[in-house]
Amino acid sequence: MKIKSDFLVIGSGIAGLSFALKAAQHGSVAIITKREISETATNYAQGGIASVFSSEDSFAAHMEDTMVAGAGICHEEVVRLVVEEGPETIRHLIEVGVKFTTSGDSYDLTREGGHSQRRILHADDVTGREIQRALVAAVYENPNIQVYEQHAAIDLITEAKVLRKRLKENRCLGAHVLDVGTGVVKTFCAKVTLLATGGGGKVYLYTCNPDVASGDGVAMAYRAGATIANMEFMQFHPTTLYHPLAKSFLISEAVRGEGAILRRRDGTAFMEKYHKLKDLAPRDIVARAIDNEMKTSGDDCVYLDITHQDPEYVRTRFPNIYQTCLGFGLDMTREPLPVVPAAHYLCGGVAVDTNAETDIRHLYAIGETSFTGLHGANRLASNSLLEAAVYAGRAYKHAVEQVKGEEFISPEIPVWDAGTATNSDEMVVVSQNWDEIRRFMWNYVGIVRSDKRLERALRRIRLIQEEIEDYYWDFIIDSDLIELRNIATVAELIVLCAQSRKESRGLHYTIDYPERDDIHWQKDTFIKKQF
């Protein structure tokens, strides 16, 4: 079955939906999303979106904070364009219908770790949910957009793949997509394909990402021949709720922005010995500090304490966090919350230019799937939603110009051929490999790394990939196998990039090279599949 559109959007968070709404002014748009349209990382984002909205703030200050957090390898021109285009982008979201929290006649701006000013716009503590709500409503009102829920992208279709030969300039033609409900593989053909599939937190055993975050866009782009960059920089959110039933519920950095203090089990505050900003230090420093405190003490967690603040203020400022914790028997106005770090945000991804285009023509990537150069070695809090929205606008403008008046002329794209594949009765293979990857990635390629740990991880991932490939071609494909294949690919990319960086910088810390090396390593790490 073939489905044609001018624009194919894979993913339905702020990045994909923002692009789709703009592109729909110029042609037909197909959005595919592997669960429901609102099951995205955007929907779970609590803190907010950073932008200069105060007379006390400045573009220069926002840029400086971003580059300090990025540990010396942010691309300054990218930082400038994202920061300077931020206010206009925010205003567009407001026009779409996003309702940010106000204080009097102005927006209520909060502060998070690494920020020198209050510049975080938020909707209480469910900012992402409000953004998702407004964008989804606008999408369903647009007749030029068709949404395909429960559709999982398998692989990109490129001209080189169809013609079965190397091309000097490859081009993306669409994607093969599994209809999860029927098991039918559909062929989506498009003039422009946009990857907006989010990050890869599910590569790790502990993550605050939703279950959909299996690095699909990065894995598909890599297999298609696109350049990938800086995969060693996985950000671990310092504070996720430590509770057996919480499934790593994130406690927003904004809680520390409003005065919460990290403490040991005995009540001792400890961040002062790690950074001058104490509890408002950048996330990589806070995560490593917590990791070190836990390993030193043998405790399973540390504690986030905001009990010194007015209880009514806490309940009003963080209604979702307060109510969720209360559901687990924890009253954050009366007792410190037990917290641990968890995989949160992938700072690397598919390498793109300032128009969000990859090195495969007509293939774009935005949001957490992409590597733009904004985040460097560590993302500044609340810059991610901003980057996604800004680059959605830039991708749209460029893509429309690229395909203006262009007919969909391409080689005959074949439909999916399952060959002799049969239904499997050995799903234990998938679940076993899934668990094994996530566990050794946490133990060997987590917050603290070493050469030996990385070597062990790479040996294991190579063996597992052999099993996956055998299984992939022998049995009829399903969504579990698609995601397993993708997390295996992303795990390998993280390990390879981590092995190549012989220093510690930002989110990448190795005990074999504990110092930052600006002479040899003040640069990005690139990797590309060899055919």
RODO-489985 format. One record per residue: y, z, x of N, C-alpha, C in turn; residue in three letters. Coordinates in steps of 0.1 Angstrom, whole numbers, plus 5000, padded with zeros to 4 digits. Example, Ala and Ser with C-alpha at 12.3 -4.5 7.8 and 13.67 -1.06 7.14 Angstrom:
<drendos>
494350785132495550785123496750785132ALA;497850715128498950715137500050795129SER;
</drendos>
This chain:
<drendos>
498850005008500050005000501250005009MET;502249915006503449905014504649935006LYS;505550015012506850055005507950015014ILE;508949935010510049895018511349955014LYS;512149995023513450045021514350005033SER;515650025031516549995042516550105052ASP;516350235047516350345056515150435052PHE;514450475062513350565060513650695067LEU;513750805060514050945065512751025065VAL;512351075076511151165077511651305079ILE;511651385069512151525069513151545059GLY;513251665054514151695043515051815044SER;515351855057516351965059517751915059GLY;518651995065520051955065520251815072ILE;519451795083519651675090519251545082ALA;518051545077517551435069518351405056GLY;518651515049519251495036520751455038LEU;521451505048522851475051522851325054SER;521951275063521951135066521651045054PHE;520651085046520251015034521350995024ALA;522151095022523251085012524250985017LEU;524550985030525550895035524950745035LYS;523750735040523150605041522950535027ALA;522750615017522550565003523750484998ALA;524850505005526050425001525850275005GLN;524950255014524850115020523450055018HIS;522550125011521250065009520250165003GLY;518950125002517950204996517450305007SER;517050425003516650525012515350585006VAL;514350595015513050665012513050795020ALA;512850905014512651035021511251075019ILE;510551095031509251155030509251295035ILE;508551385029508451525033507051575030THR;506451645040505051675039504751795030LYS;505651865025505451965015506451935004ARG;507052034997508052014987509351994995GLU;510351934988511551894995512352005001ILE;512252124996512952245001512152325011SER;510952285014510152365024510552315038GLU;511652365043512252325055512752445063THR;512952425076513552535084514952565079ALA;515652465075517052485070517052585059THR;516052575050515952665038515852815042ASN;515252835054515052975058516153025068TYR;517052945071518152985080519053085074ALA;519153205080519953315074521353315079GLN;521553315092522853355097524053265093GLY;524053145096525153055092525352935101GLY;526552875100526852755107528152775114ILE;528152755127529352785136530352665135ALA;531652705134532752605135534052675136SER;535052615142536352665144537152665131VAL;537252775124537952785111538952885111PHE;539252945122540253055123541353025133SER;542553065129543753035138543553115151SER;542753215151542553295163541453235173GLU;540853125167539753065175540252925180ASP;539452865189539852735194538652655198SER;538852515198537752435203537352475217PHE;538252505225537952535239537152665240ALA;537352755231536552885232535152855227ALA;535052775216533652745211532952665221HIS;533552575228532952495239532452585250MET;533352675254532952765265531752855262GLU;531752905250530652995245529352915245ASP;529452785240528252705240527652675254THR;528552645263528152605277527652725285MET;528252845282527852965289526352995284VAL;526152985271524853015266523852915271ALA;524252785273523352675278523052685292GLY;523552775300523152805313523352685323ALA;524452615321524852515331524352375329GLY;523552345319523052215317523452155304ILE;524352215296524852145284525652015289CYS;525651915281526351795283527751815277HIS;528751825286530151865281530651775271GLU;530451635272530951545263530351565249GLU;529051595249528351625236528851755230VAL;529051855238529551985233530951955226VAL;531751885233533151855228533051785214ARG;532251675214532251605201531651685189LEU;530651765192530051845181531051955177VAL;531652015186532652125183533852065176VAL;534351955181535651895175535351835161GLU;534151785159533851715146533251825136GLU;533151945141532652055132533352085120GLY;534652105120535452145108535352035097PRO;535451905101535351795091533951795085GLU;532951815093531551815089531351925079THR;531952045081531752165072532452125059ILE;533652065060534352025048533551935039ARG;532751845046531951755038530851825031HIS;530251925038529252005031529752075019LEU;531052125020531652195009531952094998ILE;532251975001532451874991531151834983GLU;530051844991528751814985528351924975VAL;528952044977528652154968528252284974GLY;528252294987527852414994528852524992VAL;528452644988529352754985529252864995LYS;530152855005530152965016530853085011PHE;530453205016531053325012532453335016THR;533253385007534753395010535153545010THR;536253565017536953695017538353675014SER;538753705001540053674997540253524995GLY;541253475001541553335000540953245011ASP;540253305020539653235031538153255032SER;537553185041536053195043535753325051TYR;534753395048534353515055533653465068ASP;534253485079533653445092533053565099LEU;531753545103531053655110530853615125THR;530253695132530053675147528553705150ARG;528053625159526753645164526753645179GLU;525553675185525453685200525953565207GLY;526653585218527153475226528553425221GLY;528953455209530253405204531353505208HIS;532453445212533653535216534553555204SER;534353475193535153495181534253485169GLN;534853535158534253525145534453375140ARG;533253305140533353165136532153115128ARG;531353205123530153175116530453175101ILE;530453055095530453045080529153075075LEU;529053145064527753185059527753195043HIS;526653195037526553225023525653345022ALA;526353465022525653595023524753585035ASP;523453615034522453605045521353505041ASP;521753405033520853295029521553165030VAL;522253145041523053025043522252895042THR;521152895048520352775048519852735034GLY;519452845026519052815012520152755004ARG;521352805006522452744998522752605002GLU;522752575016522952435020521852345015ILE;520552395015519452315010519652284995GLN;520052384988520152374973521152264970ARG;522352264977523452174974522952024978ALA;522352014989521951884994520851824985LEU;519851904981518751854973519351814959VAL;520251884954520851854941521551714942ALA;522251694953522951564954522051454956ALA;520951474963519951374966519251324953VAL;518951424944518251384932519251324922TYR;520551334924521451264916521751124920GLU;521251084932521550954938520450854935ASN;520750744927519750644923519250564935PRO;519950564946519450484958518450554967ASN;518150684963517250764971515950794964ILE;514850764970513550794964512850904973GLN;512451014967511851124975510351114973VAL;509651124984508151134984507651264990TYR;507451364981506951494985505451484988GLU;504951574995503451584998503051455005GLN;503951405014503651285022503851315037HIS;502751305045502751345059502751225068ALA;503751205076503851095085502751115095ALA;502051005098500951005108501450955121ILE;501950825121502450765133503550665130ASP;504450645140505450545138504850405140LEU;505450305134505050165136506150095144ILE;505750045155506649975164506249825166THR;507249745170506949605172505849595183GLU;506049665194505049655205503649695200ALA;503549795191502249835186501649725177LYS;502449665169501949565160501549435167VAL;502349395177502049275185501049305196LEU;500749435199499849475209500149425223ARG;501449435226501849405240503149475243LYS;503449485256504649555260505849465258ARG;506949525253508149455251509249525259LEU;510149435264511249485272512149585263LYS;512249545250513049625241512249645228GLU;511649765227510749795215511649825203ASN;511049805191511849835179510949905169ARG;511450005162510750075152510850005138CYS;509649995132509549915119509250005107LEU;508950135110508650225099507550325103GLY;506650365094505650465097504450455088ALA;503350495093502150515084502150655079HIS;501950675066502150805060501050835050VAL;500550955052499451005043499951065030LEU;499551015019499851075006498751195005ASP;499251315007498351425008497551444995VAL;498251414984497551444971496351344968GLY;496551214972495551114969494651084981THR;495151114993494351075005494650935010GLY;495450865003495850725006496850715017VAL;496650635027497650615037498550495034VAL;499850525033500750415029501550365041LYS;501950245040502750185050504250175046THR;505050255052506550255049507250165059PHE;507850065054508649965062510149985060CYS;510849985071512350015070513049945081ALA;514349915078515249865089515549975099LYS;515750095094516050205102515150325099VAL;514550385109513750505107514450625114THR;514550735106515150855111514150975112LEU;514051035123513151155125514051275123LEU;513651355113514451485111513451585106ALA;512351595114511151685110511251825115THR;512351865121512552005125511852035139GLY;511552155141511052195154509552215155GLY;509052295165507652305167507152455169GLY;507752545162507452685163505952715161GLY;505252635153503852665150502952635162LYS;503552585173502752575185502452715190VAL;503252815186503052945191502453035181TYR;501653145186500953235177501953305168LEU;503053355174504053425166505353345165TYR;505753315153506953235151507653275137THR;508953255137509653285124509853145117CYS;509353035122509452905116508552895104ASN;508852815094507952785083506652715088PRO;505652705080504352645084504552495087ASP;505552435082505752285084506252255098VAL;506552355106507252325119506152305130ALA;505552185129504452155139504852045148SER;506152025150506651925160506251785158GLY;506151745145505651615141506551505147ASP;507851515146508751405150508651385165GLY;508651495173508551485187507251415191VAL;506151465185504851405189504751255185ALA;505251225173505151075169506050995178MET;507251045182508150965190507550945204ALA;506951055210506351045223505150945223TYR;504350945213503250855212503750705211ARG;504850695204505450555203506150505215ALA;506350595225506950555237508450595240GLY;508950685231510350735232510350835243ALA;511550855250511750955260511951095253THR;511251195259511351335255512051415266ILE;512751515262513451595272513551745269ALA;513551815280513751965280512852045271ASN;511652005271510652075262510352225267MET;510652255279510352385284511252495278GLU;512352445271513352545266513052575251PHE;512052655249511752715235512452845234MET;513252855224514052975222513153075213GLN;513053195218512353305211513453385204PHE;513353395191514353485184514053625187HIS;514953705191514653835196514153935185PRO;514553905173514354015162513653955150THR;512353955149511653925137510954055133THR;510854075120510254195115508854215119LEU;508554335125507154365129506454445117TYR;505754365110505054425098503854335095HIS;502654395092501454315090501554215079PRO;502454235069502554155058503754065058LEU;504554075068505854015068505853865073ALA;504753825079504653685085505853645093LYS;506253735102507353715111508653685104SER;509053765094510353745087511453775097PHE;512353675097513453685107514553785103LEU;515053865112516153955110517353885117ILE;518253825110519353745115520053815126SER;520553735136521353775147522653835142GLU;523053795130524253845124524253995121ALA;523054055120522854195119523354265131VAL;523054215143523654265155525054235156ARG;525454115151526854075151527754175143GLY;527154245133527854345125527554485130GLU;527054495142527054625149525654695151GLY;524554625147523254685149522954695164ALA;522154805167521854835181520354835183ILE;519854775194518454775197518054905204LEU;517054965200516655095206515155095209ARG;514755185218513355215221512855305209ARG;511555335210510955415200511555555199ARG;511955605211512655735212514055735208ASP;514655625204515955615199516955575210GLY;516555555222517455515233517855375232THR;519155345233519655205233519455155247ALA;519055025248518654975262519354855266PHE;520054785257520654655261521754665272MET;522354775273523454795283522954765297GLU;521754795300521254775314520854625316LYS;520854545306520454405308521654305308TYR;522754345301523854245300525154325296HIS;526254265300527554335297527854325282LYS;527354225275527654215261526654305253LEU;525754365260524754455254524054385242LYS;524154435230523354375219523754245214ASP;524954195219525454065216525253965227LEU;524353995236524053905247523353785241ALA;523353665249522653545244521153575241PRO;520553495233519253525228518153535239ARG;518253445249517253445259517153585266ASP;518353635269518453765276517953875267ILE;518253875254517853975245516353975243VAL;515753845242514353835240513553885252ALA;514053855264513353895276513454045278ARG;514654105274514854245275513854315266ALA;513654265254512754335244511354315250ILE;510954195255509654175260509354275272ASP;510354295280510154385292510054525287ASN;510854565277510754705272509354735266GLU;508854635258507554655252506454665263MET;506554575273505554575283505654705292LYS;506854755294507054875302506554995295THR;506855005282506455125274505055115268SER;504554995266503254975259503454975244GLY;504654985239504854985225504654845219ASP;504354845206504154715200505454645195ASP;506554725195507854665190508954755195CYS;510254715193511354795195512054805181VAL;513254875180513854905167515254855167TYR;515654795155516954745153517654845143LEU;518754905148519355015141520754985136ASP;520954975123522254955117522555075107ILE;521855185109522055295099523355365101THR;524155335112525455405113526555325105HIS;526155205100527155135092527055185077GLN;528155155070528155195056527055135048ASP;526255205041525055155034525455045024PRO;526555065017526854965007527354835013GLU;527954845025528354725032527154645037TYR;526154715042524954655047524154585035VAL;524054655024523354595013524154465007ARG;525454475008526254355003526254245013THR;526354275026526454175036525054105038ARG;523954185037522654125040521754155028PHE;522054095016521254125004519754075005PRO;519553965011518253905012517353985022ASN;517954015034517254095044516954235039ILE;517954295032517754435027516654435017TYR;516654345007515654344996514254315002GLN;514254215011512954175017512254295024THR;513054365032512554475040512154585031CYS;512954605020512654715010511354685004LEU;511054555002509754514996508554555006GLY;508854575018507854625028507954775030PHE;508754835022508854985024509755025034GLY;510754935039511654975049513054965044LEU;513855075044515255075040516155065052ASP;516754955055517454935067518755015068MET;519155065056520355155056520055295060THR;518755325061518355465064517455485076ARG;516855365080515855375091515955245100GLU;515755255113515755135121514555045117PRO;514754915119513754815116512854785128LEU;511554785127510754745138510754595140PRO;511054555152511254405155510554365168VAL;510154235168509654175180510154035182VAL;510153975193510553835195509453745189PRO;509853625185508953515180509553385183ALA;508753285185509153145187510053105176ALA;511253045179512253025169512852875169HIS;513252835181514052705181513752625194TYR;513452495192513152405203514452335207LEU;514852375219516152315224515952175230CYS;514752135234514452005238514051915226GLY;513551795229513151705218513251565222GLY;513351475212513451335214514851305220VAL;514951245231516151215238516951105230ALA;518251135227519051045219520451025226VAL;521150925222522450905227523450975217ASP;524750955219525751025211525750965196THR;525050855194524850805180523550845174ASN;522750925181521450975177520350875178ALA;520550765185519550665186518650695198GLU;517350675197516450695208516450565216THR;515550565226515450435234514450335228ASP;514050365215513350265207514350215197ILE;514750095196515750045187515450075173ARG;516450115165516350145151515550265148HIS;515250345158514650475157515650585161LEU;516050665151517050775153516350915152TYR;516851015158516351145157517551245157ALA;517551335147518551435146518051575143ILE;518851675144518451805142517551865153GLY;516651955149515852025160514851925166GLU;514551815160513651715165514251645178THR;515551645178516251565189516651655201SER;516951585212517551645223518851565225PHE;520051625222521351565223522051605236THR;521651715242522451775253523351885249GLY;523451915236524352025232523852165237LEU;522552195235522152325237521852365251HIS;521652275260521352305274520052385275GLY;520052495282518852575284518752685274ALA;519652695265519552805255520652775244ASN;520152765232521052735221521952855217ARG;523252835215524152935210523852955195LEU;523853075191523453105177524353025167ALA;523752965157524352895146524952765150SER;524652715162525052585165524152475160ASN;522952515156521952415152522252345139SER;522552425129522952355116524152265118LEU;525052305127526252225130525852095136LEU;525052105147524551985154523851885144GLU;523051945136522251855126523251775117ALA;524251845112525151785102526051685109ALA;526551725121527451635129526651505132VAL;525451515138524751405142524251315130TYR;524051375119523751305107524851195104ALA;526051245105527151155103527251045114GLY;527051085126527150985137525950885136ARG;524750925133523650835131523850735120ALA;524450795109524650705097525650595101TYR;526750625107527750525111527150415120LYS;526450465130525850365139524750285133HIS;523850345125522750275119523250165109ALA;524250195101524750105092525349985099VAL;526050005110526549885117525449805123GLU;524449875128523349805135522549705125GLN;522449745113521649665103522449595093VAL;523749605094524649535084524249385083LYS;523949345071523549205069522249155075GLY;521549255081520249215087519149205077GLU;518449095077517249085069516049165075GLU;515149205067514049275073513049175078PHE;513249125091512449025097511549095108ILE;510349095106509449165116508049105115SER;507249135125505849085125505149145112PRO;504149085108503449135096502849265100GLU;503249365092502849505095501549535088ILE;500449565096499149585090499149715082PRO;498349725072498049845065497149935073VAL;497050055069496150155077494750115076TRP;494050115087492550075087491850205091ASP;491050255082490250375085488950345092ALA;488650215093487450175100486150235094GLY;485350295102484050355098484150515096THR;485450565096485650705095485050765082ALA;484450885083483850945071484551075068THR;484251135057484651275054483951375063ASN;484751475067484151575077483651695069SER;482551755074482151885069482251985081ASP;483151945091483252035103484752075105GLU;485352125094486752165095486952285104MET;485852355108485952465117486552415130VAL;486252285134486752235146488252235146VAL;488852195135490352195134490952335135VAL;490352435127490852565127490652635140SER;489552615147489352675160490352625170GLN;490552495171491452435180492952485177ASN;493252485165494552535160494852675166TRP;493952765163494052905167494152915182ASP;493252835189493252845204494552805210GLU;495052685206496352635211497452745210ILE;497552795198498652885195498553015203ARG;497353055205497153185212497453165227ARG;496853055234497153045248498553005251PHE;499252935241500652905243501453035243MET;501153125234501853255234501553335247TRP;500353335251500053415263500453355276ASN;500353225277500553155290501953085291TYR;502453045280503752965280504753025271VAL;504853155271505753225262507053265269GLY;507553385267508853425272508853435287ILE;507753485293507653485308506453405312VAL;506653315322505653225326505353235341ARG;504253165346503953155360503153025362SER;503152985375502352865378500952875373ASP;500252985376498852995372498652995357LYS;499553055350499453055335499652915330ARG;500552845336500852705331499652615334LEU;499052635346497852555350496652585340GLU;496452705337495452745327495652675314ARG;496952685309497252625296497052475296ALA;497452405307497252265307495752225307LEU;494952295315493552265315492952275301ARG;493352385294492852405280493352295270ARG;494552265271495152165262494452025264ILE;494151995276493551865279492151855273ARG;491351965274490051975268490151965253LEU;491052035247491152035233491651895228ILE;492451825235492951695231491751595231GLN;490851615240489651525240488851545227GLU;488751665223488051695211488751645199GLU;490051655199490851615188490751455186ILE;490851385197490751245197489451195191GLU;488351255196487051225191487051245175ASP;487451355171487451395157488351305149TYR;489551275155490551185148490051055144TYR;489250995153488750855150487450855142TRP;486750965142485450975136485551005121ASP;486551085117486651135103487951085096PHE;487851085083489051045075490151145077ILE;491351095079492451185083492951265071ILE;493351395074494051475064495251545071ASP;495951625063497151685068496951785079SER;495851855078495551955088495251895102ASP;494551785102494251715114495551645120LEU;496451595111497651545116498451645123ILE;498551765117499351875123498751925136GLU;497351935136496751985149496951885160LEU;496851755157497151655168498551665173ARG;499451695164500851705168501151835176ASN;500651945172500952065180500252055194ILE;499151985194498451965208499351885217ALA;499951775211500851695219502051765223THR;502651845214503951915217503552025227VAL;502452095226502052195236501952135250ALA;501352025251501251955264502651925270GLU;503551875261504851835266505651965271LEU;505452075264506152195268505552245282ILE;504252235283503652275296504052185307VAL;504052055305504351965316505851985320LEU;506751995311508152015314508352155321CYS;507652255317507752385323507252385337ALA;506152305340505552295353506552225363GLN;507252135357508152055366509452125370SER;509852225362511052295365510752415374ARG;511152405387510852505397512052605399LYS;512352665388513452765388513352845375GLU;514152945373514353015360515752985355SER;515852935343517152905337517052915322ARG;517952995317518053005302516653055296GLY;516152975288514953015280513652995289LEU;513752925300512552915309512653015320HIS;511753115319511653215330510253215336TYR;510153195349508953205356508953305367THR;507953385369507953485379507753425393ILE;507353295394507153235407508553175412ASP;509453155403510753105407511853185398TYR;512053305401512853395393514353365393PRO;514853285402516253265404516653125398GLU;517853115394518452985390518752905402ARG;518452775402518752685414519652575409ASP;520952595411521852495407521952375417ASP;521352395429521352285439520452175435ILE;519252215431518152115428517852095413HIS;518252195404517752195391518852205380TRP;520052175384521152175373521052035366GLN;519952005360519751875353518651895343LYS;518451785335517451785324516051745329ASP;515051775321513751735324513251625314THR;512951505319512551395310511051365312PHE;510451325301509051285302508851165292ILE;508051075296507750955288506350915289LYS;505750875279504350835279504150705286LYS;503150705295502750585302501650505295GLN;501950375292500950295285500150205295PHE;
</drendos>
